[in-house]
Amino acid sequence: MKRRIKYILAVLAVFVMVFSCGTALCEENKEEPGYTGEFLDTRVPEQNYIFVKSALTVFSNRWGPAPRTEEEREGQVWDQLLLSYEAFRRNIDVTQEEVDAEITNLLQEYKVEFDWKQDRESFESWVKEKAGEPAELFENQIRHLLQVEKLRRTIIESIQPPVTEDEAYQSFFDEYSSLSIELAQFDDKEEAEDFYRKARRKPKLWDKGKEERPDAFRKPGFVSLQFLMDIWRLPKDAVHKMLKMRKGDLYGPSPIYKGYAVFQILEARQADKKEFAKVKERYFDKVKRRKQHEGYNDWFKGFKEQANIKVYSKEGGQGE
């Protein structure tokens, strides 16, 4: 364990330098490291890979869901490596003051009482307890994450999409309109369709189904259309159709976050269009931010394709 920590700490000093040398190491770096892959015609030293993977282990994924499988973890490591390299190419730097501020905010979240700058020993003990690593490594991981975040903000803010009043109103409508539904969840579409047909003919089958499969019936509450789309993953056209239905009506099978569902309408309330004028600017901004993040996702997808990431096999050859 000590040997691994010393190795990672030694890597920190050359993390940026290795990328700055491109496909070949600087002449003064006489000991050539191993490489774990390549992108943009640039080989990625194993040290860089180990560093970013350790940051992901400690801080998880700041820009999306946490990895659930080793394959997802590897993908996120390579995403961060690519973004780190692009941040270097764009001369995006992180000051010590920014690193210090981030650490201070983090410690405040944990309600730490000591002054971490003055009481270095307590800080190092805290990092060791929480992250299982030296404080120096911890600080450099934060610097790396801030650098990637700066790159993301730079790209997002460079995207200035047009926003129409119709788009802003639709966003307002989806948040100010509400639905209360009960849903019956099924693993496949055929089961859902069969239950829907039978329940329409014999409404009492809905209550009977709840008795037989109580865990499959859920009530999300009286919530906005946007909540149902974001959290339950209901299609937009489905929630808009249900909004116009009467209490007690059934809506046919629709995909949700897992499997399919049949819905019973309990209550519906449409947004008051007159309220839109009061909050119009907020929804113009909201649609703009959504489009900016969509634009960033499109940029990164294209950038990854251009980068042509190749991960070397453990035996030393190249793999996809």
N, C-alpha and C positions, 0 to 999 in steps of 0.2 A: 504493500500500500504506500509506504513512504517513497519507494522508488518511483511509483507512478506519479505521485504528487510532484516530486522533484522534476520529473520529465515534463509534466504539463507546465510547470512554472518556467522551465527553461524555454519552452515553446513560445511563451508570451512575448518575449523580446523580439522574436523574428516573425510574429504572426503577420503583421502588415508588410514587413520588408520582403518576405518571400513572394507575396502577391505582386509587389512593386517591381520585382525582377522579371515578371512575365514568364515565358516558357523556360527560361534558364535561370539558375540561381546566380546571385551576385558573385563576382569573382572572389570577394573576400570571405564568402561563406564556403570554406573548403570541404566541409563534410556534407555530402549530398544526402538529403533525406529521402525516405521512401515516398511514393506517391499513391494516392488512393483513387484518383480519377482525374477527369479533365473537363473543361468547358471553354468555349470561346478560344480554342487552340491554346489554352493555358493549363498546365498540369497543376493539380491541387495537392500540396504536400499533406502527408498523413497527420502532421502536427496540427494543421488548420482544421482538419476533419475532427480530430479528437477534441480540440478546443470548442468548436461549435456544438458538437454532440454533448459535451459536458454542460454547456450553457442551456441547451434544451432540456437536459435532465433536471437541472436546478430550477429553471424559470418556466418550464413547459413552453407552450406556444402562445406568444402574446397576440398573435394576429389571426387566430382561428381556433378551431377545436383542438383539444389535446390529442396527441397520437394514441390510438387504441391498439395498434399492432406494430410490430417491428418494421413492417414495410412502410407504414405511415410515418414512423419515426425517421427512417432513413430518408424518405422523401422530403420531410421538413428540414432535416440537416442540410441536404443539398440545396434546398430553396434558400436557406440562410447563407450558405457559403456563396451562392451566386449573387445574392443581394449585397453581401459584404464586399465582394469583389467589385461590383458596380459602384458601390459607395466610394471605394478607393479611387476608381477611375474618374469619378466626378469630384474628387477632392473634398468630399464631405467629412468634416472633422468634428470631434466631440471634445469640448474643453473639460479641464479638471473640475471647474465650477459646476458644470452640468452633471458630471458624474457624482460629485459630492451632494448636489441637490437631490438627485434621484435616490441615493443611499439614505439621506435624511428623511425623505418622504416614506421610503420603505420601512425604516425603523419606527417612524411615527405610527404607521399602520399596525405594527406589532406592539405598539405602546412600550417601546424600550425607553428606559429612564436615563441611562447614562449618555454622556456626550461622547459620541463615537470618535470624534477627531482628537479629543483630549485623552480619552481613556481607550487607547489602542488595544490594550490587553483584553479589556472586556469585549470590545468589538470583535477581535479575533476569536475569542471563545464563543461568542454568539454565532458567528458565521460557521464555525466548526460544528456547533450543535445543530443549527438549522439546515445548513447545506452540505455538511460533511466535507468541507474543503478549505484551503487556506484563504485568508482575507484578500491577498493579492490577486488570486485567481478570480474570486468573487467580483472584485472591482473591475477587472478587465472584461469579465462577462457582461457586466452592466454597460461598460463603454461600447462593447460590440452591439448590444441590443439598442442602445441609443443611436448609434450610427445607422443601423438598419432602419429604425423608426424615422430618422431625419430624411433618409432617402425616400421612404414611402411618402412622407409629407410633401417633400419637394415635388414628386411626380404627381401626387393627387392635386396639389394646389396649382400645378401647371395646366391641369385640365379645366377648361372653362366652358361647360356645355350650355346650350340654350335651354331655357325652361319656359313652356307655354302656360297660360292661365288654366287651360283644361287639365294639364298635368298636375298643377298645384291643387286644383279643385278635387281631382280624383284622389289625391293623397289625403286631403282633408276629409273627403267623404268616407274613405275606408277607415279612418280613425274615429270619426264622430258618429258613424253608424254602428249599431250594436245588434248582436244576435245572442239569444239563449237557446241552446239546442241540447238534445240528448242524442248520443250516437251509439250505435251497435257496431263493434269492431270485428272484422273477420280477416283471416290470413290471406284468402284469395278472392278474386272478383266473383267467381262462380257461386261461392257460398253466399256472398253478400247479395247478389242478384236474386238467388232463390229465396232468401229471407225477405227481401223487399217485395217480391211478387206476392208471397203468401201473406205478409203483414198488411198489404194494401187491401187484399180481399177480406181478411179477418183481422181487424185492428187489435183484438184481444191477444193476438199472438205476440205483440210487442211486450206486454207485461209478462206473458208466459216465457218469452225468451230471457227476460231479466231474471226470472226465477231459476231457469235452467243454467244460464251462463252469466251470473252477476258481475264477474270480473270483466266481461266484455262490454258492459254498458257504462258510459261515462258522461258526465255533465261538465263541460269546460267553464260554465258560469255565463253571466250576462256580460259578454266581452265584445270588443271591437272586431270588425271584419279583419283589420290588420293583424290583430292577435291570432285569429284563427288561421290566417295565411302564413304568418311567421312561425308560430309555435306548433300548430297542428298540421301545417303544410297542406291546407285545403286549397284547391285551385281557385283562382279569382272568380271565374265564371260561376263556380258552384256557390260561393258565399253570396254573390250578387243575386242569384236566382232564389236562394233561400230567404233573402231579405224581403222578397216580394210575396212570400207564401204566408198562409194563414196558420194560426195556432192549431197544432195537432196534425198538420200535413206532414207527409213523409217525403223525403228527397232521396232519389235513387243512389246507388253505389257510386262513391267517389274515392279516389286515392287520398290517403292521409299520410302522416309521417311514417306509419308502419302498417302495411296492408291496405284494406279498404274499409269503408264504413257506410252505414245507412243512417239517416238523420231524421229525427222528429223535431219539428219546430215548436218551441215553447213560448218564445216572445221575440219580437223584432221591432227595431226603432231606427228609422232613417234619419240621417243628418239634416239639420235645418240649414238650408242654403243661405239664409240671411246671416248666419253666424260666420260665414266664410270671409266676409269683408273685414272682420275684426282680426283675423289671424292669417290673412293672405300672405304677408311677407314671410312669416315663419315657414309656411309650406312651400313657398318658392325656394327658400334656403334648404329646406329638407330634401326636396326633389333634386336640387343641385348637388347636395352632398352625396345622395344615393348614386346619381349619375357619375360623379367623380370617382367613387369607389368602384363602380362597375367599369369605368374607364381604366382604373388602375389594374383591375383584374384582367382586363383584355390586354393591357400593356404587358403584364407579367407573363401571361400565357404565350404571347408572341415572343417575348424576350427569352423564355425557356426554350422555345422551339429553335430560335436562332443560336442559343448557347450550345445546343447539341451535347447535353451532359452525358458523359460516359463514365461509368463506375467500373474500376478495375476489379477483377476477381481476386480472392484472397491468395490464389496461387501465383499471382503476379501478372496474369494476362489481363485482357480487356474484356469487359462485359457490358451489357446494356444497363 
